[in-house]
Amino acid sequence: MTPAPLPAANAEALEFLRSRRSHPPALLTGPGPDAAALTELLTLAARVPDHGKLEPWRFIVLRDAALARLAPLVAEASTAAGNPPEKAQKHGDAFRVPVVVAVAFTPVASDKVPEWEQFLSAGAVCLGLVNAALASGYGASWLTGVASAPGFARAHMGLT
């Protein structure tokens, strides 16, 4: 069997990677991607290294009422973590955007693929999603913080 030829250099993709920059949430205004566009972004994001094809992540799409409910809870959690009021407000404001895609790490028991490798794959999904959104003309950023803490996810998003 003859191996497939290597792909040719893609100058547009390389220029995109040279110039890509995340956007702070304060600059993320509507409209966000509609359902079809978001499905395409998530499909592109999932094309990451995933040894064993385990897909050790889940996408949770948050819009409208979910974001309105979570924004003040994020600010409260930030304050409880010891942040000053202005920083806590900024953390809550990060949920006052058109759409948030939370990526939940869901490792799969495997004799062949260690959990750390699955964790890296989930991180690659996050970067893939940001890059797919930016390449599609949307503003995007990858944020962590109090909302990504396991306790917050359990208490306010129903995750285990």
N, C-alpha and C positions, 0 to 999 in steps of 0.2 A: 504494500500500500504506500503510495507516494504522499508525503506530508503536504498539507495545504501551504501555499505560498504565504509568506509574511505580508501583512498589510502594508500599503504604501504610507508614507508620512502624510498626515492630515494637517495642513498648515492652519486651517481655520480652527480646528480643535486645539492645536498648540497655542494659538494666539488667545483663544478663550481662557486656557489655563494660565497663561501669563498675566492676563488682565482681570481675572475673576476676583471679586471682593464681596464679602458678606455685607448685608445691609442691617443696620440696627433696627429693632422693632418700631421705634418712633417714626421711621421712614416707610414702614410697610402699611400702605393704605389700599383700599379696595379699588376695583374688584379683585378678589383672589381668583384662583383657577376654579372653573365650574367642575362638575362631577366628571365629565369626560376628560378634561385636561388633567385633573388630579389623578385619575386612573392611569393615564399615560405617564405622569411623573413618577408614580409609585412603581409602575412596571419597569421604567428605566432605572430607578433606584435599586430595584431588586437584582439587577444584573451585576452582582459583585462576586468576588471570590467566596465560594461557599462549599468547602470541601465536604463531600458526602451529601450535598444538596439537602441539608437539614433545615434551612431557613429558620435560624434561631432568633427570629425577631417577629414582632407583630406591629402593624401600623394602626394607630388609633387616630382617626380624623376628628378634630375638634373644631366646631364652628359655632357661631351665634350664641344660643342659650348656654351651651357647655362652656364657652369661653367667658361669657358674662358671669357665670357661676364661679369659675375657677380664678378669675383675676383677683378678686378681693381675698380669696383664700391663699393665693400665692403671696400677696402683700403681707397678710397676717403671719404666714410661715416665715417669711423673710425677717419680719420684726422679731418673732420668737427666736430666730437664729442669732439675734444680736445686731442686726443691721440697723443703721439710723433710718428715721422715717422717710427721708428723700430717696434712699437707695431701695427701701422696701416698696415704695410707691413705683419706682422704676421697674422693679421686678414684676409687680402686678400689671403694670402697663404693657409688659411684653405679651400679655394675653388679650390685649385690646387691638387685635389684628384680624384680618379676614379669615384666616385659617391657621391652625397649628396641627402639624402631624407629629404626634408623640410616637417614638419608636421604643417599644418594650423589648428588652432582651429576654428571650425565652429559650434557654439552653435545652438541648436534647441529649438524653443519655446516649452515649456512643462509646464503643470500645476503640473506634478508629479516630475520632475527632475530639481532641480535648476541649474542655470548656473555654480555656483562654483563646483558642483559635475561633471558636464560635463567637466569642465576645468581640474579637477583631472584625469578624464578618458583619456583626450588627453595627459596629462603628463605621464600617465601609458603606453600609446602607445609608447611614446618616449623611455622610459626605456625598454619596451618589445622589441623594434626594436634593441636597442644597445645590449641587452642580446642575442637575436636571432642571430645577426651577429657574436658576439663573440663566441657563442656556435657552430656556423657553421664554425669557423676557420678564419673569417675575422677580421681585425682590425676595431675598431669603437669607436666613441666618440659622446657625446651629447653636442653640443655647442649652445650658444645663442649669445648675443651681437648685434652689429648694424644691422646685416642682419636679425635679428628676430624682429626688431622694426616695428610696423605697417606702418610707413611712408616709410620705405625702401621697404617693401613688396608691398605696393601700387604703388610706383614709378617704381620699377624695376622687379616685378614679376607678375604684373597685378592682384593682390589680392585686394579685398575690405574689 
